């Protein structure tokens, strides 16, 4: 029996007759840092009131139809100032709770370190509205961890946390007199002033300092300097002045933030594709697992459907084939794509059938992803290629028809309308009869939004993954040709040839026709590119930050 959280008991409203409030810490920005209890609370919310910085982090865990009143008010005055006004969160929370709603109030970091959340809790307590607190990863703790800056060492170093916006002279004097680690919450354009306060209070100007912006997200960037040099580092690097000067940062002061140590511990920013915008031109259903893999390498995947999957124009052929499965017409059924599995599954559901209809029929899958889709359907494939995951690889392992052991000589092959004849011809050569049935049609998707098209043509993407020749043709057709600086990665020689025919330089070629191997190959390319920059003493940049015209050799 799994352990039960003491906070999963019936909602307080069941006892008090009105609403309740959950004050929830959404962490510093990485959606993966939400706690299990936070996800559970979000799923039960009637009203979600979240700070703008974390709204997207938490909204995906709320149920459809949840009310999300905005805290940000943009009017003429705030537009001119460049800083939107925040609505009175306390009244929003209280009004919703008084109306009997289950309210989730999400804040950046941890609610225990948020002064406004504390005031809202007191307001609930004063009015008798039940509330609970779901702690989150504090920004002042999570960001240094992602920047590779430990706050304590084996000797138990003292750690002080300072909010530069509210710190007074006494506070600066206390942390200046300490030799422990100081974690300062401030803004980018106020870092130098905070460093000056610490030096004036007694800290040595050569004390190491790290400054991290966008912490725990793929927009994270960290600078290393000292208290005495940080202003010059920002000036020489043209970091300031900047329109982003008001953005919050976490500065860590102390020996543990020394550059030599951070070089060894900066695990997040040293990911092979850190911060790369990678275009994934696939169908929506197929893009998810690939995008998750890219995120694990530090990339920011951008899914652009180039192919839409539609039912066949005439469904009768597919209907006859599915009925033939049930009546024992086939010895084998061969699935050559996830979409083929989906098409057959949908037809099964239409007839009220399930995976039991495959009893007595041998099932083949062209590769691991197709096999996984079958297992999800409740079918374990009998044959998956031991070598190349393709029609040719499947034929390598496919047994010839033997009238002694095979009572039926027919194979059902549900596939796309534009599929090649390789598998059909090979099966016939092995002595099998093939019912080659169009299970679905692939058509060109609608063009992406204008800003995406401009990013594709203007070099806004660092890489694009082409998983078939049709994705090359369709992407160029609906959005234009990717810019010269964009790294082009192709799943195999045929796709690479199509890309080159469209005037694209292929930089990465997958060693196997697998989308996951393709992503691995791109990550390996990024890793070697990063290593070359570090060895040459150059800054590590993304391809989109390079000047156009530099040619790269293809890597296999």
PENORCOR-V519632 format. One record per residue. N is the residue number from 1. RES is the residue in three letters. SS is DSSP state (alpha for helix, beta for strand, coil for the rest). PHI is phi in whole degrees, -180 to 180 (NA if undefined). OMEGA is omega in whole degrees, 0 to 359 (none if undefined). Layout:
n: [N	N]
res: [RES	RES]
ss: [SS	SS]
phi: [PHI	PHI]
omega: [OMEGA	OMEGA]
This chain:
n: [1	2	3	4	5	6	7	8	9	10	11	12	13	14	15	16	17	18	19	20	21	22	23	24	25	26	27	28	29	30	31	32	33	34	35	36	37	38	39	40	41	42	43	44	45	46	47	48	49	50	51	52	53	54	55	56	57	58	59	60	61	62	63	64	65	66	67	68	69	70	71	72	73	74	75	76	77	78	79	80	81	82	83	84	85	86	87	88	89	90	91	92	93	94	95	96	97	98	99	100	101	102	103	104	105	106	107	108	109	110	111	112	113	114	115	116	117	118	119	120	121	122	123	124	125	126	127	128	129	130	131	132	133	134	135	136	137	138	139	140	141	142	143	144	145	146	147	148	149	150	151	152	153	154	155	156	157	158	159	160	161	162	163	164	165	166	167	168	169	170	171	172	173	174	175	176	177	178	179	180	181	182	183	184	185	186	187	188	189	190	191	192	193	194	195	196	197	198	199	200	201	202	203	204	205	206	207	208	209	210	211	212	213	214	215	216	217	218	219	220	221	222	223	224	225	226	227	228	229	230	231	232	233	234	235	236	237	238	239	240	241	242	243	244	245	246	247	248	249	250	251	252	253	254	255	256	257	258	259	260	261	262	263	264	265	266	267	268	269	270	271	272	273	274	275	276	277	278	279	280	281	282	283	284	285	286	287	288	289	290	291	292	293	294	295	296	297	298	299	300	301	302	303	304	305	306	307	308	309	310	311	312	313	314	315	316	317	318	319	320	321	322	323	324	325	326	327	328	329	330	331	332	333	334	335	336	337	338	339	340	341	342	343	344	345	346	347	348	349	350	351	352	353	354	355	356	357	358	359	360	361	362	363	364	365	366	367	368	369	370	371	372	373	374	375	376	377	378	379	380	381	382	383	384	385	386	387	388	389	390	391	392	393	394	395	396	397	398	399	400	401	402	403	404	405	406	407	408	409	410	411	412	413	414	415	416	417	418	419	420	421	422	423	424	425	426	427	428	429	430	431	432	433	434	435	436	437	438	439	440	441	442	443	444	445	446	447	448	449	450	451	452	453	454	455	456	457	458	459	460	461	462	463	464	465	466	467	468	469	470	471	472	473	474	475	476	477	478	479	480	481	482	483	484	485	486	487	488	489	490	491	492	493	494	495	496	497	498	499	500	501	502	503	504	505	506	507	508	509	510	511	512	513	514	515	516	517	518	519	520	521	522	523	524	525	526	527	528	529	530	531	532	533	534	535	536	537	538	539	540	541	542	543	544	545	546	547	548	549	550	551	552	553	554	555	556]
res: [UNK	UNK	UNK	UNK	UNK	UNK	UNK	UNK	UNK	UNK	UNK	UNK	UNK	UNK	UNK	UNK	UNK	UNK	UNK	UNK	UNK	UNK	UNK	UNK	UNK	UNK	UNK	UNK	UNK	UNK	UNK	UNK	UNK	UNK	UNK	UNK	UNK	UNK	UNK	UNK	UNK	UNK	UNK	UNK	UNK	UNK	UNK	UNK	UNK	UNK	UNK	UNK	UNK	UNK	UNK	UNK	UNK	UNK	UNK	UNK	UNK	UNK	UNK	UNK	UNK	UNK	UNK	UNK	UNK	UNK	UNK	UNK	UNK	UNK	UNK	UNK	UNK	UNK	UNK	UNK	UNK	UNK	UNK	UNK	UNK	UNK	UNK	UNK	UNK	UNK	UNK	UNK	UNK	UNK	UNK	UNK	UNK	UNK	UNK	UNK	UNK	UNK	UNK	UNK	UNK	UNK	UNK	UNK	UNK	UNK	UNK	UNK	UNK	UNK	UNK	UNK	UNK	UNK	UNK	UNK	UNK	UNK	UNK	UNK	UNK	UNK	UNK	UNK	UNK	UNK	UNK	UNK	UNK	UNK	UNK	UNK	UNK	UNK	UNK	UNK	UNK	UNK	UNK	UNK	UNK	UNK	UNK	UNK	UNK	UNK	UNK	UNK	UNK	UNK	UNK	UNK	UNK	UNK	UNK	UNK	UNK	UNK	UNK	UNK	UNK	UNK	UNK	UNK	UNK	UNK	UNK	UNK	UNK	UNK	UNK	UNK	UNK	UNK	UNK	UNK	UNK	UNK	UNK	UNK	UNK	UNK	UNK	UNK	UNK	UNK	UNK	UNK	UNK	UNK	UNK	UNK	UNK	UNK	UNK	UNK	UNK	UNK	UNK	UNK	UNK	UNK	UNK	UNK	UNK	UNK	UNK	UNK	UNK	UNK	UNK	UNK	UNK	UNK	UNK	UNK	UNK	UNK	UNK	UNK	UNK	UNK	UNK	UNK	UNK	UNK	UNK	UNK	UNK	UNK	UNK	UNK	UNK	UNK	UNK	UNK	UNK	UNK	UNK	UNK	UNK	UNK	UNK	UNK	UNK	UNK	UNK	UNK	UNK	UNK	UNK	UNK	UNK	UNK	UNK	UNK	UNK	UNK	UNK	UNK	UNK	UNK	UNK	UNK	UNK	UNK	UNK	UNK	UNK	UNK	UNK	UNK	UNK	UNK	UNK	UNK	UNK	UNK	UNK	UNK	UNK	UNK	UNK	UNK	UNK	UNK	UNK	UNK	UNK	UNK	UNK	UNK	UNK	UNK	UNK	UNK	UNK	UNK	UNK	UNK	UNK	UNK	UNK	UNK	UNK	UNK	UNK	UNK	UNK	UNK	UNK	UNK	UNK	UNK	UNK	UNK	UNK	UNK	UNK	UNK	UNK	UNK	UNK	UNK	UNK	UNK	UNK	UNK	UNK	UNK	UNK	UNK	UNK	UNK	UNK	UNK	UNK	UNK	UNK	UNK	UNK	UNK	UNK	UNK	UNK	UNK	UNK	UNK	UNK	UNK	UNK	UNK	UNK	UNK	UNK	UNK	UNK	UNK	UNK	UNK	UNK	UNK	UNK	UNK	UNK	UNK	UNK	UNK	UNK	UNK	UNK	UNK	UNK	UNK	UNK	UNK	UNK	UNK	UNK	UNK	UNK	UNK	UNK	UNK	UNK	UNK	UNK	UNK	UNK	UNK	UNK	UNK	UNK	UNK	UNK	UNK	UNK	UNK	UNK	UNK	UNK	UNK	UNK	UNK	UNK	UNK	UNK	UNK	UNK	UNK	UNK	UNK	UNK	UNK	UNK	UNK	UNK	UNK	UNK	UNK	UNK	UNK	UNK	UNK	UNK	UNK	UNK	UNK	UNK	UNK	UNK	UNK	UNK	UNK	UNK	UNK	UNK	UNK	UNK	UNK	UNK	UNK	UNK	UNK	UNK	UNK	UNK	UNK	UNK	UNK	UNK	UNK	UNK	UNK	UNK	UNK	UNK	UNK	UNK	UNK	UNK	UNK	UNK	UNK	UNK	UNK	UNK	UNK	UNK	UNK	UNK	UNK	UNK	UNK	UNK	UNK	UNK	UNK	UNK	UNK	UNK	UNK	UNK	UNK	UNK	UNK	UNK	UNK	UNK	UNK	UNK	UNK	UNK	UNK	UNK	UNK	UNK	UNK	UNK	UNK	UNK	UNK	UNK	UNK	UNK	UNK	UNK	UNK	UNK	UNK	UNK	UNK	UNK	UNK	UNK	UNK	UNK	UNK	UNK	UNK	UNK	UNK	UNK	UNK	UNK	UNK	UNK	UNK	UNK	UNK	UNK	UNK	UNK	UNK	UNK	UNK	UNK	UNK	UNK	UNK	UNK	UNK	UNK	UNK	UNK	UNK	UNK	UNK	UNK	UNK	UNK	UNK]
ss: [coil	coil	coil	coil	coil	coil	coil	coil	coil	coil	coil	coil	alpha	alpha	alpha	alpha	coil	coil	coil	beta	beta	beta	beta	beta	beta	coil	beta	coil	coil	coil	alpha	alpha	alpha	coil	coil	alpha	alpha	alpha	alpha	alpha	alpha	alpha	alpha	coil	coil	coil	beta	beta	beta	beta	coil	alpha	alpha	alpha	alpha	alpha	alpha	alpha	alpha	coil	coil	coil	coil	coil	coil	coil	beta	coil	coil	coil	coil	beta	beta	coil	coil	alpha	alpha	alpha	alpha	alpha	alpha	coil	coil	coil	beta	beta	coil	coil	alpha	alpha	alpha	alpha	alpha	alpha	alpha	alpha	alpha	alpha	coil	coil	coil	beta	beta	beta	beta	beta	beta	coil	beta	coil	alpha	alpha	alpha	coil	alpha	alpha	alpha	alpha	alpha	alpha	alpha	alpha	alpha	alpha	alpha	alpha	alpha	coil	coil	coil	beta	beta	beta	beta	coil	coil	coil	coil	alpha	alpha	alpha	alpha	alpha	alpha	alpha	alpha	alpha	coil	coil	coil	coil	coil	coil	coil	coil	coil	coil	coil	beta	beta	beta	beta	beta	coil	coil	coil	coil	coil	alpha	alpha	alpha	alpha	alpha	alpha	alpha	alpha	alpha	coil	coil	coil	beta	beta	beta	beta	beta	beta	beta	alpha	alpha	alpha	alpha	alpha	alpha	alpha	alpha	alpha	alpha	alpha	alpha	alpha	coil	coil	coil	coil	coil	coil	coil	beta	beta	beta	beta	beta	beta	coil	coil	coil	coil	coil	coil	coil	beta	beta	beta	beta	beta	beta	coil	coil	coil	alpha	alpha	alpha	alpha	alpha	alpha	alpha	coil	coil	coil	coil	coil	coil	coil	coil	coil	coil	coil	beta	beta	beta	beta	beta	beta	coil	alpha	alpha	alpha	coil	alpha	alpha	alpha	alpha	alpha	alpha	alpha	coil	coil	coil	coil	coil	coil	coil	coil	coil	coil	coil	beta	beta	beta	beta	coil	coil	coil	alpha	alpha	alpha	alpha	alpha	alpha	alpha	alpha	alpha	alpha	alpha	alpha	alpha	coil	coil	coil	beta	beta	beta	beta	coil	coil	coil	beta	beta	beta	beta	coil	coil	coil	coil	coil	alpha	alpha	alpha	alpha	alpha	alpha	alpha	alpha	alpha	alpha	alpha	alpha	coil	coil	coil	coil	beta	beta	beta	beta	coil	coil	alpha	alpha	alpha	alpha	alpha	alpha	alpha	alpha	alpha	alpha	alpha	alpha	alpha	coil	coil	coil	coil	alpha	alpha	alpha	alpha	coil	coil	coil	beta	beta	beta	beta	coil	coil	alpha	alpha	alpha	alpha	alpha	alpha	alpha	alpha	alpha	alpha	coil	coil	coil	coil	coil	beta	beta	coil	coil	coil	coil	coil	coil	alpha	alpha	alpha	alpha	alpha	alpha	alpha	coil	coil	coil	coil	coil	coil	coil	coil	coil	coil	coil	coil	beta	beta	beta	beta	beta	beta	beta	coil	coil	coil	coil	coil	alpha	alpha	alpha	alpha	alpha	alpha	alpha	alpha	coil	coil	coil	beta	beta	beta	beta	beta	beta	beta	beta	beta	beta	beta	beta	coil	coil	coil	coil	coil	alpha	alpha	alpha	alpha	alpha	alpha	alpha	alpha	alpha	coil	coil	coil	coil	beta	beta	beta	beta	coil	coil	alpha	alpha	alpha	alpha	alpha	alpha	alpha	alpha	alpha	alpha	alpha	coil	coil	coil	coil	coil	coil	coil	beta	beta	beta	beta	coil	coil	alpha	alpha	alpha	alpha	alpha	alpha	alpha	alpha	alpha	coil	coil	coil	coil	coil	coil	beta	beta	coil	coil	coil	coil	coil	alpha	alpha	alpha	alpha	alpha	alpha	alpha	alpha	alpha	alpha	alpha	alpha	alpha	alpha	alpha	alpha	alpha	alpha	alpha	alpha	alpha	coil	coil	coil	coil	coil	coil	coil	alpha	alpha	alpha	coil	coil	coil	coil	coil	coil	coil	coil	coil	beta	coil]
phi: [NA	-76	-66	-111	-72	-67	-95	-97	-71	-52	-58	-56	-61	-65	-102	-108	80	-142	-72	-144	-130	-112	-89	-122	-87	-93	79	-79	150	-74	-59	-71	-91	-65	-80	-61	-65	-63	-61	-63	-66	-63	-65	-100	-76	-89	-132	-118	-115	-127	-63	-54	-66	-120	-59	-68	-65	-99	-62	-66	-97	-86	-74	-63	89	-63	-79	-129	-60	-79	-87	-88	-116	-105	-127	-61	-68	-71	-64	-63	-76	81	-131	-61	-84	-94	-69	-71	-64	-59	-66	-62	-64	-65	-62	-68	-67	-62	-82	84	-89	-87	-104	-112	-108	-100	-124	-67	72	-121	-62	-69	-104	-108	-61	-66	-62	-60	-65	-68	-64	-62	-65	-64	-62	-65	-101	77	-86	-67	-145	-135	-123	-109	-61	-130	-71	-64	-59	-69	-104	-68	-65	-59	-62	-75	-86	76	-124	-67	-88	-132	-126	-63	-83	73	-56	-69	-124	-117	-113	-130	-99	-62	-71	-119	-67	-104	-60	-63	-62	-63	-64	-68	-74	-69	-81	-88	-107	-83	-79	-117	-107	-109	-92	-154	-114	-58	-80	-109	-61	-61	-65	-65	-62	-64	-62	-68	-66	-63	-87	124	-73	-71	-61	-90	-68	-61	-147	-120	-127	-123	-115	64	-56	72	-113	-74	-95	-59	-146	-126	-114	-114	-163	-127	-58	-85	-112	-61	-62	-68	-61	-66	-71	-67	-83	56	-75	-130	-71	-152	-62	-93	-59	-82	-66	-71	-137	-117	-109	-115	-112	145	-64	-72	-97	-60	-55	-61	-75	-66	-57	-87	-109	-78	-68	-79	-73	-94	-61	-61	-120	-59	78	-69	-88	-114	-84	-116	-89	-139	-69	-57	-65	-86	-79	-59	-66	-66	-64	-61	-64	-63	-62	-65	-91	93	-84	-113	-73	-127	-86	-125	-62	-110	-127	-106	-101	-129	-65	-63	-64	-119	-79	-61	-61	-66	-64	-64	-66	-65	-65	-64	-60	-72	-90	87	-76	-117	-89	-132	-130	-117	-103	-107	-166	-64	-65	-66	-60	-62	-64	-68	-63	-63	-68	-58	-63	-63	-94	77	-96	-140	-62	-65	-68	-84	-57	84	-111	-80	-120	-118	-129	-73	-169	-65	-66	-64	-62	-64	-65	-68	-61	-63	-79	102	-121	-95	-66	-86	-140	-132	-53	-81	-113	-64	-88	-160	-60	-64	-65	-65	-66	-59	-102	-74	-75	-68	-67	-127	-61	-77	-99	-110	-65	-126	-107	-116	-118	-95	-122	-82	-158	-76	-69	-108	-67	-77	-91	-54	-69	-60	-61	-66	-68	-62	-63	-84	99	-95	-90	-124	-93	-87	-116	-75	-91	-159	-113	-108	-126	-67	-75	-71	-61	-72	-58	-59	-67	-69	-61	-66	-65	-64	-79	-96	87	-78	-103	-85	-155	-135	-103	-104	-105	-169	-63	-67	-67	-65	-61	-71	-64	-62	-69	-97	-134	100	-82	-58	-65	-60	-78	-74	-73	-103	-120	-122	-78	-170	-60	-64	-66	-62	-62	-62	-62	-66	-64	-93	83	-101	-90	-87	-98	-132	-123	-64	-71	-138	-76	-137	-64	-73	-68	-64	-63	-62	-64	-66	-63	-64	-61	-64	-65	-70	-66	-66	-62	-65	-65	-65	-65	-83	78	-94	-67	-80	-122	-86	-55	-70	-91	-87	-72	-66	109	-75	-94	-123	-77	-71	-117	-118]
omega: [183	180	182	178	178	180	181	176	182	182	180	182	179	183	188	176	175	188	179	182	172	176	193	175	183	179	186	181	178	181	181	180	174	179	177	179	178	180	179	180	180	182	181	185	169	181	179	179	187	173	184	184	184	183	181	179	187	187	183	180	179	181	177	178	178	178	181	178	184	175	185	176	179	176	184	183	182	177	179	181	181	180	180	180	176	177	180	184	183	180	177	180	184	181	180	180	178	180	176	183	170	187	169	179	185	179	175	178	185	182	179	178	180	183	180	178	178	178	180	176	179	179	177	181	182	183	178	178	182	179	174	181	175	182	176	176	181	180	183	178	183	183	176	179	179	179	181	182	176	184	180	175	184	181	177	181	176	179	178	178	184	171	186	182	184	183	177	183	181	180	180	180	181	182	177	180	181	174	179	178	177	177	186	172	183	175	185	183	179	182	182	179	178	177	178	178	181	178	180	182	175	178	180	180	181	176	181	184	169	178	183	177	180	187	179	176	180	172	183	174	184	176	175	181	171	178	183	185	188	180	179	178	179	181	181	179	181	177	178	358	183	174	180	183	181	184	181	176	172	178	179	183	179	185	182	177	180	183	183	180	182	178	181	189	183	186	187	182	179	175	191	181	187	176	180	170	184	179	180	184	181	171	183	183	185	188	191	184	178	179	178	179	179	178	179	176	179	183	175	183	178	185	177	178	176	181	173	181	181	178	176	181	178	186	188	182	179	180	179	182	180	176	177	176	184	185	174	181	190	171	183	163	184	179	182	178	174	180	177	176	181	181	179	180	179	179	176	182	178	180	180	179	173	187	180	179	178	182	179	180	176	185	178	177	186	182	188	182	178	178	179	178	177	179	177	178	182	183	175	183	178	184	171	183	177	179	182	180	182	177	179	178	179	179	179	184	185	181	175	178	179	184	179	185	183	181	182	185	189	179	174	181	176	184	183	180	184	183	179	184	186	185	180	181	181	180	177	179	178	175	182	168	186	168	182	191	175	181	180	177	173	180	180	180	177	179	177	179	185	182	177	178	180	179	179	184	185	178	180	178	180	181	174	179	176	186	176	177	181	178	176	183	184	180	179	181	185	187	182	184	177	182	183	182	184	177	180	180	184	186	181	184	181	178	178	179	178	179	180	176	178	175	181	176	182	182	186	177	181	178	178	179	181	182	180	175	177	178	177	180	177	178	178	176	180	180	181	177	178	181	180	179	181	180	180	181	180	175	177	181	173	179	181	178	180	175	179	175	180	183	178	178	176	177	180	none]
